[in-house]
Structures are given as C-alpha cells and as structure tokens.
C-alpha cells in the first residue's frame, strides 16, 4: 500500500464555522511556541487549520515560514492521526534555527491532544 504524503483541500479547515466549532470544543494543549486545539469530525481523515497572527510574527516571511513548517509536519503525520479537526495557533515567534524545536513540539502536542479526547 502506497501512502501519499500530500496535503489536499479535503484535509484543510476552510470556513469560519469550522474554526469556531474547534475553538468552542475546548480541547487543547499549550506548548512553548504553539497551541493545538482539536475536535472530533465526521470525515475519514484529520483536517488542519492554522492561525498565525501579525502580533506574534510581524513579517510575512516569518508567518509563511511558520505555516510551511506546520503544514509539513501535519502532511507527514496525518496518516497516523485520528479523524479530528486540528487548529494550530502560533503563539511565540521563532526563527529558522528553532524550526526543529517547533517541529518536535508540534508532533508532541498532536499526540497529547489525541490523548485529551480519549479521556
């Protein structure tokens, strides 16, 4: 069986209502750079939404880097994740030197969020 490590449109949160429902579900985990929120969905696959504010990351280059890192980690991990809607909020600025820390933190927070919903 070949696993495709793509990030199709069906794996994204697109509408404001989808974001609101995840935030209102109140299941989330907090890290040093990121917050991850989750809510069960009716789809067969995990879906991702990303929130990066201008107050946290001032330049578009920094915001795009943060989104690229989050998308890349999710793209590689999504086959191991349950069918949940995830929102990743960047809460602290970081640079390229800290990208490995951010990647590891996101993987850890995704696993913790999965456990949060099981309890």
Buried (B, 14 or more C-beta within 10 A) or exposed (E): EEEEEEBEEEBBBEEEEBBEBBBEBEBBBEBEBBBBBBBEBEEEBBBBBBBBEEEBBEEEEBBEBBBEBBBBBBBBBBEEBEEBBBBBBBBEBBEEEBBEEBBEBBBBBBBBBBEBEEE
